């Protein structure tokens, strides 16, 4: 089949979105490719279609377990065989999954990046007929990007196993520096960057300087029809803001990673199906959700960086209808952000104390733990060792960035069962142990494939069918596991920590001072860029964002808060820029009075020049100096 036929057969589209076909053809041609596409641009199709067009399996590296799960389920729903291996699976389960990818007809294998480092993964991947290596969220490979993950640096080692297989790296948030770094770290044979403009012509960016944010939030939610997202920084605030909206007759709900999985799914589904109009959430919400008709995204707090803001704001207006991305800002936000930045780089004493506490919490002796994955309750951990949660989280993030371990977000994984005996051996066991006979028959009737691999089960359903309680069913499974009849993995939805090296003495924890210094500087640069965006009053919002991501030749959007003010001047963009640049140049040597400024500006009427001067004063680009003279405010 051609790539167009594959697109039509599995996705039902008759044509590709802009740039998708170029990326697909580049990959099919065997070229290493970096694809920069904005959020919602259809990145997954860019690796799924070329893999379907060729013999073999595509290895997909993704850091987000929930996103892997969604993509695998979507592929399966299309009749395409796909598998995900992640840190919530046990060794036997992983072993079976790898075997199925080597010997079965699977087309996609999704892996978390730390999985590549294991010997098991390398041996099995070498045996596979790999046609493509796709690296999602590729900005994570750059130490100077906003979401660096050390395990991403190991991805390039897959080239040793399959040297002729091309790599497709994909991201929605890479600055020019990070884009170059991605290609270098993945050992591209030659630079090959394909990018779609990040411009969103239907999305109006606003920054509103407002002390009473809740009042303004209500105004936006009331004035704009359709669904919306409200982002806040902490979990408690999600509930408070949702309650405020509900009290004011807006159908709203809250969402954060600390909720139980079924609750998160319920809330998400209600919002997607328009039963809830506004979802108030932390940044845990939105990944992998492709809801086209979001009319507004509001940030009540400053995001950590423009990369995060652009991705979250970009969830509005994917149907290409007029939508709004609004950042509500006041002076206290800047102080809070600078404080958060400072405490996000703890000193070495705090880092070592946190590492020691983790070793004690998990009861890991020195020299053990490499490859061990354990459930992690951050609140229990902090309570037990009398640690401040924010300080502990920042120390854990620093240790994670140094490659000591990796922590996954909470993710619901249902219970699974795999029978270890074959059918004949199991029948013999049932005859000899009649007390388990009915139970085993119910499980075998309810679930197929339990002899071949791990199968998801629901203890409550089994309990109903045999007239027992949920706890009794769990007990029977545990008894059968002790007798080596089956392997039983109870459901979990805790965050998990996977140790990537043996536990060492805490005093031997080393972090390069040079690396730490540069990382802090880069983080500060990103923070300052975010603050500059929030405080700027003169440049088109869209132009500012596009420029940050390397698009320096864009035009004014005409619909952001800055452009709307500029539009009132009734000057063309060219006229305004010409007058503004002349004023800036003429004031570079010394201050001038208004009359002197008007006299020095050429090719503009007095009326138009005065309008520009007034706009520049209103937006604090021109300020009064001595003797009623004006100077340019840098």
C-alpha positions as semicolon CSV with decimal commas, in nm:
position;residue;x (nm);y (nm);z (nm)
1;X;0,000;0,000;0,000
2;X;0,106;0,360;-0,059
3;X;0,130;0,599;0,234
4;X;-0,189;0,771;0,111
5;X;-0,374;0,437;0,110
6;X;-0,250;0,359;0,463
7;X;-0,367;0,703;0,581
8;X;-0,713;0,644;0,433
9;X;-0,744;0,282;0,552
10;X;-0,645;0,332;0,917
11;X;-0,714;0,700;0,986
12;X;-0,989;0,777;0,735
13;X;-0,816;1,091;0,601
14;X;-0,779;1,155;0,230
15;X;-0,483;1,389;0,266
16;X;-0,198;1,467;0,503
17;X;-0,163;1,778;0,717
18;X;0,113;2,021;0,615
19;X;0,464;1,875;0,653
20;X;0,349;1,523;0,751
21;X;0,410;1,381;0,403
22;X;0,756;1,544;0,380
23;X;0,858;1,387;0,713
24;X;0,722;1,045;0,615
25;X;0,902;1,050;0,278
26;X;1,225;1,160;0,446
27;X;1,208;0,863;0,685
28;X;1,109;0,613;0,413
29;X;1,410;0,739;0,219
30;X;1,629;0,623;0,509
31;X;1,716;0,971;0,640
32;X;1,761;1,062;1,005
33;X;1,501;1,333;1,061
34;X;1,413;1,585;1,331
35;X;1,050;1,694;1,303
36;X;0,944;2,010;1,485
37;X;0,565;2,032;1,494
38;X;0,340;2,228;1,730
39;X;0,115;2,052;1,984
40;X;-0,173;1,885;1,802
41;X;0,014;1,883;1,470
42;X;-0,021;1,507;1,420
43;X;0,329;1,388;1,514
44;X;0,241;1,021;1,577
45;X;0,123;0,965;1,219
46;X;0,473;1,068;1,104
47;X;0,627;0,751;1,247
48;X;0,325;0,520;1,240
49;X;0,265;0,541;0,866
50;X;0,624;0,486;0,744
51;X;0,653;0,185;0,975
52;X;0,328;0,038;0,841
53;X;0,457;0,092;0,486
54;X;0,765;-0,124;0,550
55;X;0,836;-0,474;0,681
56;X;0,938;-0,496;1,045
57;X;0,870;-0,321;1,373
58;X;0,907;0,041;1,486
59;X;1,072;0,107;1,824
60;X;0,906;0,412;1,983
61;X;1,081;0,579;2,278
62;X;0,848;0,783;2,501
63;X;0,888;0,908;2,860
64;X;0,516;0,918;2,933
65;X;0,354;0,587;3,032
66;X;-0,001;0,724;2,999
67;X;0,074;0,851;2,647
68;X;0,220;0,513;2,549
69;X;-0,091;0,340;2,680
70;X;-0,321;0,571;2,482
71;X;-0,129;0,526;2,156
72;X;-0,112;0,147;2,194
73;X;-0,488;0,129;2,259
74;X;-0,558;0,356;1,959
75;X;-0,344;0,136;1,733
76;X;-0,509;-0,182;1,860
77;X;-0,851;-0,029;1,793
78;X;-0,740;0,011;1,429
79;X;-0,639;-0,356;1,414
80;X;-0,264;-0,276;1,433
81;X;-0,056;-0,490;1,671
82;X;0,129;-0,276;1,926
83;X;0,296;-0,335;2,260
84;X;0,420;-0,112;2,543
85;X;0,689;-0,210;2,793
86;X;0,730;0,014;3,095
87;X;0,841;0,025;3,458
88;X;0,506;-0,090;3,600
89;X;0,558;-0,439;3,451
90;X;0,751;-0,716;3,627
91;X;1,051;-0,902;3,478
92;X;0,856;-1,206;3,358
93;X;0,593;-0,986;3,197
94;X;0,863;-0,784;3,020
95;X;1,037;-1,103;2,906
96;X;0,716;-1,236;2,745
97;X;0,643;-0,898;2,581
98;X;0,990;-0,881;2,423
99;X;0,955;-1,240;2,299
100;X;0,622;-1,154;2,134
101;X;0,787;-0,862;1,952
102;X;1,076;-1,081;1,832
103;X;0,863;-1,373;1,712
104;X;0,519;-1,219;1,662
105;X;0,391;-0,983;1,393
106;X;0,391;-0,668;1,607
107;X;0,437;-0,337;1,425
108;X;0,510;-0,107;1,721
109;X;0,700;-0,149;2,045
110;X;0,677;0,145;2,286
111;X;0,958;0,168;2,541
112;X;1,041;0,405;2,824
113;X;1,396;0,540;2,770
114;X;1,547;0,378;3,082
115;X;1,439;0,035;2,949
116;X;1,700;0,061;2,669
117;X;1,981;0,041;2,923
118;X;1,893;-0,316;3,025
119;X;2,077;-0,613;2,880
120;X;1,747;-0,791;2,815
121;X;1,623;-0,505;2,596
122;X;1,944;-0,487;2,393
123;X;1,957;-0,863;2,327
124;X;1,591;-0,877;2,218
125;X;1,596;-0,556;2,011
126;X;1,897;-0,688;1,820
127;X;1,690;-0,992;1,722
128;X;1,400;-0,779;1,592
129;X;1,355;-0,665;1,234
130;X;1,348;-0,293;1,316
131;X;1,239;-0,056;1,037
132;X;1,241;0,273;1,230
133;X;1,343;0,421;1,567
134;X;1,107;0,701;1,671
135;X;1,202;0,931;1,960
136;X;0,902;1,119;2,100
137;X;0,950;1,428;2,321
138;X;1,302;1,445;2,174
139;X;1,387;1,770;2,357
140;X;1,441;1,551;2,667
141;X;1,780;1,448;2,522
142;X;1,924;1,798;2,551
143;X;2,082;1,878;2,886
144;X;2,012;2,246;2,816
145;X;1,645;2,191;2,729
146;X;1,363;2,238;2,977
147;X;1,292;1,871;3,050
148;X;1,628;1,689;3,035
149;X;1,626;1,313;3,108
150;X;1,965;1,138;3,126
151;X;1,820;0,806;3,007
152;X;1,750;0,972;2,669
153;X;2,127;0,990;2,609
154;X;2,129;0,608;2,582
155;X;1,893;0,607;2,282
156;X;2,179;0,668;2,039
157;X;2,325;0,331;2,144
158;X;2,043;0,162;1,951
159;X;2,242;0,259;1,640
160;X;2,500;-0,006;1,736
161;X;2,225;-0,271;1,723
162;X;2,066;-0,148;1,397
163;X;2,316;0,087;1,225
164;X;2,117;0,119;0,899
165;X;1,783;0,204;1,061
166;X;1,687;0,575;1,045
167;X;1,591;0,775;1,353
168;X;1,291;1,006;1,356
169;X;1,302;1,253;1,648
170;X;0,986;1,449;1,724
171;X;0,912;1,742;1,951
172;X;0,680;2,042;1,981
173;X;0,911;2,251;2,197
174;X;1,269;2,298;2,080
175;X;1,461;2,623;2,056
176;X;1,724;2,643;1,776
177;X;1,998;2,552;2,027
178;X;1,808;2,246;2,150
179;X;1,719;2,137;1,792
180;X;2,088;2,132;1,703
181;X;2,174;1,947;2,025
182;X;1,910;1,677;1,956
183;X;2,066;1,595;1,618
184;X;2,415;1,581;1,764
185;X;2,317;1,362;2,060
186;X;2,138;1,114;1,830
187;X;2,439;1,103;1,593
188;X;2,246;1,210;1,284
189;X;2,447;1,115;0,974
190;X;2,369;1,465;0,846
191;X;2,159;1,751;0,982
192;X;1,801;1,719;0,867
193;X;1,547;1,947;1,034
194;X;1,191;1,962;0,903
195;X;0,975;2,213;1,082
196;X;0,621;2,335;1,059
197;X;0,567;2,696;1,155
198;X;0,449;2,726;1,513
199;X;0,219;3,012;1,414
200;X;-0,144;2,969;1,521
201;X;-0,343;3,228;1,326
202;X;-0,670;3,150;1,503
203;X;-0,525;3,168;1,855
204;X;-0,529;3,508;2,026
205;X;-0,267;3,538;2,302
206;X;-0,347;3,774;2,588
207;X;-0,156;3,876;2,899
208;X;-0,381;4,054;3,146
209;X;-0,221;4,236;3,441
210;X;-0,481;4,178;3,708
211;X;-0,481;4,171;4,089
212;X;-0,825;4,010;4,120
213;X;-0,760;3,708;3,899
214;X;-1,072;3,515;4,004
215;X;-1,298;3,799;3,902
216;X;-1,133;3,817;3,560
217;X;-1,140;3,437;3,523
218;X;-1,515;3,441;3,577
219;X;-1,550;3,718;3,320
220;X;-1,365;3,511;3,056
221;X;-1,550;3,188;3,135
222;X;-1,887;3,366;3,123
223;X;-1,816;3,567;2,808
224;X;-1,671;3,279;2,603
225;X;-1,889;2,985;2,510
226;X;-1,746;2,638;2,471
227;X;-1,505;2,436;2,678
228;X;-1,194;2,566;2,851
229;X;-0,888;2,467;3,052
230;X;-0,759;2,659;3,355
231;X;-0,401;2,580;3,461
232;X;-0,278;2,638;3,816
233;X;0,045;2,537;3,994
234;X;-0,078;2,320;4,283
235;X;-0,335;2,053;4,352
236;X;-0,519;2,234;4,631
237;X;-0,580;2,532;4,406
238;X;-0,746;2,315;4,138
239;X;-1,025;2,231;4,380
240;X;-1,058;2,587;4,512
241;X;-1,087;2,741;4,163
242;X;-1,330;2,472;4,039
243;X;-1,552;2,532;4,345
244;X;-1,546;2,908;4,279
245;X;-1,661;2,854;3,919
246;X;-1,933;2,611;4,029
247;X;-2,064;2,866;4,281
248;X;-2,093;3,108;3,989
249;X;-2,295;2,867;3,773
250;X;-2,009;2,744;3,551
251;X;-1,997;2,365;3,513
252;X;-1,641;2,300;3,625
253;X;-1,431;2,022;3,775
254;X;-1,075;1,978;3,898
255;X;-0,798;1,737;3,791
256;X;-0,450;1,650;3,917
257;X;-0,215;1,351;3,931
258;X;-0,301;1,276;4,295
259;X;-0,653;1,157;4,211
260;X;-0,733;0,787;4,170
261;X;-0,712;0,669;3,810
262;X;-1,084;0,599;3,771
263;X;-1,162;0,947;3,905
264;X;-0,919;1,108;3,659
265;X;-1,074;0,911;3,372
266;X;-1,427;1,010;3,478
267;X;-1,339;1,379;3,498
268;X;-1,147;1,374;3,170
269;X;-1,428;1,193;2,984
270;X;-1,693;1,432;3,120
271;X;-1,492;1,728;2,991
272;X;-1,416;1,568;2,653
273;X;-1,787;1,489;2,607
274;X;-1,887;1,848;2,706
275;X;-2,065;1,745;3,027
276;X;-1,812;1,960;3,212
277;X;-1,734;2,294;3,047
278;X;-1,418;2,399;3,234
279;X;-1,148;2,173;3,376
280;X;-0,918;2,330;3,639
281;X;-0,591;2,138;3,650
282;X;-0,220;2,116;3,708
283;X;0,014;2,047;3,416
284;X;-0,065;1,675;3,465
285;X;-0,365;1,733;3,238
286;X;-0,359;1,756;2,861
287;X;-0,090;1,516;2,734
288;X;-0,236;1,298;2,461
289;X;-0,578;1,465;2,477
290;X;-0,684;1,576;2,131
291;X;-1,000;1,780;2,191
292;X;-1,040;2,012;1,895
293;X;-1,303;2,257;2,023
294;X;-1,130;2,408;2,329
295;X;-1,218;2,778;2,310
296;X;-0,993;2,910;2,586
297;X;-0,690;2,813;2,793
298;X;-0,626;3,030;3,098
299;X;-0,314;3,031;3,315
300;X;-0,373;3,165;3,665
301;X;-0,005;3,114;3,752
302;X;0,315;3,162;3,553
303;X;0,439;2,838;3,394
304;X;0,807;2,755;3,447
305;X;0,907;2,843;3,091
306;X;0,778;2,945;2,748
307;X;0,814;2,585;2,623
308;X;0,557;2,467;2,881
309;X;0,334;2,771;2,823
310;X;0,333;2,728;2,445
311;X;0,245;2,359;2,473
312;X;-0,036;2,416;2,722
313;X;-0,179;2,727;2,552
314;X;-0,166;2,537;2,221
315;X;-0,440;2,303;2,341
316;X;-0,691;2,575;2,249
317;X;-0,843;2,605;1,903
318;X;-0,716;2,292;1,730
319;X;-1,028;2,304;1,511
320;X;-0,878;2,629;1,371
321;X;-1,167;2,842;1,500
322;X;-1,102;3,162;1,696
323;X;-0,978;3,076;2,047
324;X;-0,798;3,247;2,335
325;X;-0,485;3,177;2,539
326;X;-0,492;3,407;2,842
327;X;-0,220;3,452;3,103
328;X;-0,339;3,636;3,416
329;X;-0,040;3,804;3,576
330;X;0,045;4,033;3,866
331;X;0,368;4,149;4,031
332;X;0,354;3,881;4,302
333;X;0,385;3,612;4,032
334;X;0,734;3,728;3,942
335;X;0,848;3,711;4,306
336;X;0,694;3,362;4,346
337;X;0,861;3,239;4,029
338;X;1,204;3,368;4,131
339;X;1,163;3,203;4,473
340;X;1,058;2,871;4,314
341;X;1,358;2,888;4,083
342;X;1,597;2,941;4,372
343;X;1,469;2,648;4,579
344;X;1,462;2,417;4,275
345;X;1,843;2,392;4,304
346;X;1,900;2,251;4,657
347;X;2,246;2,240;4,811
348;X;2,447;1,915;4,822
349;X;2,369;1,850;5,190
350;X;1,995;1,845;5,110
351;X;2,052;1,625;4,803
352;X;2,260;1,370;4,996
353;X;2,013;1,367;5,287
354;X;1,726;1,297;5,046
355;X;1,919;1,016;4,875
356;X;1,996;0,859;5,215
357;X;1,629;0,888;5,315
358;X;1,526;0,714;4,989
359;X;1,771;0,430;5,055
360;X;1,627;0,389;5,407
361;X;1,267;0,415;5,282
362;X;1,320;0,135;5,030
363;X;1,555;-0,058;5,265
364;X;1,827;-0,080;5,000
365;X;2,171;-0,181;5,129
366;X;2,480;-0,033;4,961
367;X;2,564;-0,220;4,638
368;X;2,205;-0,330;4,566
369;X;1,904;-0,191;4,380
370;X;2,030;-0,159;4,021
371;X;1,724;-0,203;3,796
372;X;1,486;-0,227;4,094
373;X;1,147;-0,059;4,050
374;X;0,944;0,031;4,359
375;X;0,617;0,210;4,439
376;X;0,678;0,554;4,585
377;X;0,440;0,752;4,805
378;X;0,596;1,100;4,828
379;X;0,367;1,210;5,113
380;X;0,442;0,903;5,326
381;X;0,814;0,944;5,247
382;X;0,824;1,311;5,355
383;X;0,616;1,244;5,666
384;X;0,835;0,952;5,774
385;X;1,162;1,144;5,738
386;X;1,031;1,489;5,834
387;X;1,111;1,644;5,494
388;X;0,944;1,942;5,328
389;X;0,768;1,801;5,017
390;X;0,884;2,076;4,779
391;X;1,247;2,047;4,891
392;X;1,236;1,668;4,865
393;X;1,084;1,679;4,516
394;X;1,349;1,924;4,395
395;X;1,630;1,707;4,538
396;X;1,475;1,399;4,374
397;X;1,453;1,582;4,038
398;X;1,819;1,681;4,064
399;X;1,921;1,321;4,141
400;X;1,704;1,204;3,852
401;X;1,872;1,448;3,610
402;X;2,207;1,307;3,723
403;X;2,094;0,956;3,626
404;X;2,076;0,789;3,970
405;X;1,714;0,682;3,914
406;X;1,402;0,772;3,718
407;X;1,063;0,852;3,870
408;X;0,742;0,795;3,674
409;X;0,418;0,980;3,738
410;X;0,133;0,791;3,901
411;X;-0,022;0,562;3,644
412;X;-0,305;0,312;3,682
413;X;-0,214;-0,043;3,591
414;X;-0,492;-0,304;3,640
415;X;-0,428;-0,643;3,800
416;X;-0,273;-0,906;3,573
417;X;-0,251;-1,284;3,582
418;X;-0,033;-1,537;3,397
419;X;-0,069;-1,914;3,449
420;X;0,267;-2,090;3,485
421;X;0,136;-2,446;3,432
422;X;0,020;-2,578;3,095
423;X;-0,342;-2,694;3,053
424;X;-0,273;-3,060;3,139
425;X;-0,073;-2,972;3,451
426;X;-0,340;-2,726;3,562
427;X;-0,619;-2,986;3,514
428;X;-0,425;-3,229;3,734
429;X;-0,386;-2,959;4,001
430;X;-0,765;-2,889;3,992
431;X;-0,846;-3,259;4,039
432;X;-0,608;-3,282;4,337
433;X;-0,718;-2,946;4,490
434;X;-1,094;-2,926;4,446
435;X;-1,119;-2,616;4,672
436;X;-0,965;-2,412;4,386
437;X;-1,146;-2,585;4,099
438;X;-1,446;-2,352;4,062
439;X;-1,229;-2,042;4,103
440;X;-0,984;-2,151;3,830
441;X;-1,271;-2,246;3,594
442;X;-1,426;-1,897;3,634
443;X;-1,092;-1,728;3,557
444;X;-1,034;-1,948;3,249
445;X;-1,389;-1,886;3,121
446;X;-1,359;-1,510;3,179
447;X;-1,016;-1,444;3,028
448;X;-0,837;-1,589;2,726
449;X;-0,461;-1,600;2,668
450;X;-0,369;-1,654;3,036
451;X;-0,131;-1,937;2,945
452;X;0,058;-1,728;2,687
453;X;0,109;-1,395;2,860
454;X;-0,009;-1,163;3,137
455;X;-0,380;-1,082;3,103
456;X;-0,565;-0,793;3,267
457;X;-0,830;-0,907;3,515
458;X;-1,095;-0,747;3,737
459;X;-1,114;-0,904;4,084
460;X;-1,457;-0,748;4,146
461;X;-1,606;-0,924;3,842
462;X;-1,460;-1,259;3,950
463;X;-1,590;-1,199;4,304
464;X;-1,946;-1,146;4,170
465;X;-1,934;-1,465;3,965
466;X;-1,823;-1,690;4,251
467;X;-2,005;-1,513;4,536
468;X;-1,697;-1,398;4,726
469;X;-1,560;-1,060;4,834
470;X;-1,291;-0,862;4,655
471;X;-1,043;-0,934;4,936
472;X;-1,119;-1,308;4,928
473;X;-1,045;-1,319;4,554
474;X;-0,712;-1,142;4,610
475;X;-0,628;-1,394;4,882
476;X;-0,700;-1,691;4,653
477;X;-0,480;-1,544;4,379
478;X;-0,201;-1,496;4,634
479;X;-0,237;-1,858;4,753
480;X;-0,217;-1,989;4,396
481;X;0,092;-1,775;4,339
482;X;0,262;-1,923;4,646
483;X;0,190;-2,269;4,506
484;X;0,352;-2,160;4,175
485;X;0,033;-2,214;3,975
486;X;0,027;-1,857;3,843
487;X;0,182;-1,514;3,876
488;X;-0,050;-1,248;4,017
489;X;0,025;-0,874;3,990
490;X;-0,225;-0,663;4,191
491;X;-0,335;-0,329;4,049
492;X;-0,126;-0,021;4,122
493;X;-0,143;0,350;4,053
494;X;0,145;0,481;4,263
495;X;0,436;0,676;4,116
496;X;0,737;0,446;4,082
497;X;1,112;0,491;4,117
498;X;1,349;0,278;3,909
499;X;1,709;0,276;4,029
500;X;1,948;0,297;3,734
501;X;2,261;0,207;3,931
502;X;2,354;0,033;4,255
503;X;2,281;0,225;4,573
504;X;2,595;0,405;4,693
505;X;2,695;0,580;5,013
506;X;2,517;0,918;5,023
507;X;2,844;1,103;5,089
508;X;2,973;0,972;4,752
509;X;2,695;1,146;4,556
510;X;2,872;1,370;4,306
511;X;2,723;1,639;4,087
512;X;2,953;1,836;3,858
513;X;2,964;2,197;3,986
514;X;3,019;2,319;3,628
515;X;2,717;2,127;3,496
516;X;2,503;2,240;3,787
517;X;2,606;2,603;3,735
518;X;2,527;2,591;3,362
519;X;2,199;2,412;3,423
520;X;2,097;2,679;3,674
521;X;2,194;2,953;3,427
522;X;1,986;2,792;3,151
523;X;1,693;2,755;3,390
524;X;1,727;3,122;3,480
525;X;1,729;3,216;3,112
526;X;1,404;3,027;3,060
527;X;1,250;3,188;3,369
528;X;1,350;3,537;3,250
529;X;1,207;3,469;2,903
530;X;0,876;3,373;3,065
531;X;0,876;3,686;3,284
532;X;0,969;3,903;2,983
533;X;0,673;3,760;2,789
534;X;0,439;3,833;3,080
535;X;0,565;4,189;3,138
536;X;0,621;4,302;2,778
537;X;0,379;4,565;2,652
538;X;0,510;4,650;2,307
539;X;0,570;4,342;2,091
540;X;0,309;4,113;1,936
541;X;0,263;3,805;2,161
542;X;0,268;3,564;1,870
543;X;0,590;3,719;1,734
544;X;0,753;3,688;2,077
545;X;0,670;3,317;2,103
546;X;0,770;3,240;1,744
547;X;1,097;3,429;1,785
548;X;1,179;3,225;2,097
549;X;1,147;2,908;1,889
550;X;1,362;3,045;1,608
551;X;1,101;3,198;1,371
552;X;1,234;3,552;1,345
553;X;1,057;3,659;1,025
554;X;0,693;3,637;1,137
555;X;0,433;3,914;1,105
556;X;0,213;4,073;1,373
557;X;-0,084;3,846;1,448
558;X;-0,326;4,140;1,470
559;X;-0,542;3,968;1,735
560;X;-0,336;3,956;2,059
561;X;-0,376;4,216;2,334
562;X;-0,071;4,412;2,212
563;X;-0,183;4,413;1,848
564;X;-0,537;4,520;1,936
565;X;-0,397;4,829;2,113
566;X;-0,168;4,898;1,819
567;X;-0,459;4,863;1,576
568;X;-0,628;5,160;1,744
569;X;-0,351;5,387;1,612
570;X;-0,475;5,329;1,255
571;X;-0,116;5,292;1,132
572;X;0,014;5,009;0,920
573;X;0,273;4,780;1,074
574;X;0,534;4,925;0,837
575;X;0,450;5,284;0,935
576;X;0,459;5,208;1,307
577;X;0,790;5,020;1,289
578;X;0,949;5,294;1,077
579;X;0,852;5,573;1,319
580;X;0,936;5,365;1,628
581;X;1,282;5,269;1,498
582;X;1,362;5,631;1,408
583;X;1,259;5,749;1,756
584;X;1,472;5,480;1,921
585;X;1,775;5,572;1,706
586;X;1,732;5,947;1,762
587;X;1,712;5,900;2,139
588;X;2,018;5,673;2,157
589;X;2,260;5,963;2,216
590;X;2,052;6,196;2,437
591;X;1,691;6,272;2,551
592;X;1,464;6,491;2,334
593;X;1,146;6,691;2,387
594;X;0,826;6,589;2,206
595;X;0,870;6,871;1,952
596;X;1,230;6,764;1,887
597;X;1,121;6,401;1,836
598;X;0,851;6,505;1,586
599;X;1,102;6,723;1,396
600;X;1,358;6,438;1,365
601;X;1,116;6,173;1,233
602;X;1,106;6,158;0,853
603;X;0,840;6,033;0,609
604;X;0,559;6,054;0,865
605;X;0,293;6,309;0,944
606;X;0,297;6,497;1,275
607;X;-0,032;6,332;1,374
608;X;0,098;5,978;1,314
609;X;0,429;6,045;1,490
610;X;0,248;6,181;1,798
611;X;0,024;5,869;1,803
612;X;0,331;5,645;1,806
613;X;0,500;5,855;2,077
614;X;0,186;5,838;2,293
615;X;0,162;5,460;2,247
616;X;0,528;5,418;2,343
617;X;0,475;5,632;2,655
618;X;0,161;5,438;2,753
619;X;0,353;5,113;2,717
620;X;0,656;5,243;2,910
621;X;0,902;5,228;2,619
622;X;0,942;5,605;2,643
623;X;0,979;5,766;2,985
624;X;1,015;6,129;3,090
625;X;1,362;6,253;3,181
626;X;1,469;6,597;3,306
627;X;1,319;6,920;3,161
628;X;1,020;6,738;3,011
629;X;1,244;6,539;2,778
630;X;1,183;6,180;2,677
631;X;1,429;5,891;2,672
632;X;1,406;5,531;2,549
633;X;1,347;5,285;2,834
634;X;1,571;4,982;2,774
